[in-house]
Amino acid sequence: MKQEAIERLMTLCFSGVGVTMIRCLFLGRLRYRIRKGIRWMMTIGLFVGIWFLFYYFW
C-alpha cells in the first residue's frame, strides 16, 4: 500500500516536471522557469518530507 502510493507520487512528480520542461523549452523561457521551479520544488519537497515524517512516525 505504502509502496504503491510512493510510486504514484514519484511518477506524478516526474511526469509533471518533464511536461513543464518540454513546454518551457518550446517557449524559450527555460532559465526563468528553472529559477521559479527550484523554489517550487524546494517548497513541495519540504511539504512532502513533513508529510512522510508524520505518516511513518505518527
URJOVEN-V964118 format. One record per helix or strand of 3 or more residues. SS is the DSSP state (alpha for helix, beta for strand). FROM is the first residue (numbers start at 1). TO is the last residue. If there is no record, write none. Layout:
# URJOVEN-V964118
ss = (SS & SS)
from = (FROM & FROM)
to = (TO & TO)
This chain:
# URJOVEN-V964118
ss = (alpha & alpha)
from = (2 & 30)
to = (27 & 57)
